[in-house]
Amino acid sequence: MDNKFFGKIEKKTGVSMSDVFALVDSLQYADFRDERTVRAVIAQTAALAGKRVPKQVEDELVKTIIKDGRKLDIDAITKMLK
């Protein structure tokens, strides 16, 4: 993919691709059985998206992610957010 493609995504979303790649990189080796790590990932993702995650939703996400204890893919994250 070229820089023009990423530039279009950045312009449309307001999120820099370097931030997205940093998040993806941090997820690659994250221990999703560790509550602190999971909460940090949720906070980082919410900040990147410019969204607030209510405490109750965060707690539910943490519980679900820790229960599974596996690496997440985009499909799993999408299902959780629906």
NORJOJO-V418445 format. One record per residue. N is the residue number from 0. SS is DSSP state (H for helix, E for strand, L for the rest). Layout:
N&SS / N&SS
//
This chain:
0&L / 1&L / 2&H / 3&H / 4&H / 5&H / 6&H / 7&H / 8&H / 9&H / 10&H / 11&H / 12&H / 13&L / 14&L / 15&L / 16&H / 17&H / 18&H / 19&H / 20&H / 21&H / 22&H / 23&H / 24&H / 25&H / 26&H / 27&H / 28&L / 29&L / 30&L / 31&L / 32&L / 33&L / 34&H / 35&H / 36&H / 37&H / 38&H / 39&H / 40&H / 41&H / 42&H / 43&H / 44&H / 45&H / 46&H / 47&H / 48&H / 49&L / 50&L / 51&L / 52&L / 53&L / 54&H / 55&H / 56&H / 57&H / 58&H / 59&H / 60&H / 61&H / 62&H / 63&H / 64&H / 65&H / 66&H / 67&H / 68&L / 69&L / 70&L / 71&L / 72&L / 73&H / 74&H / 75&H / 76&H / 77&H / 78&H / 79&H / 80&H / 81&L
//
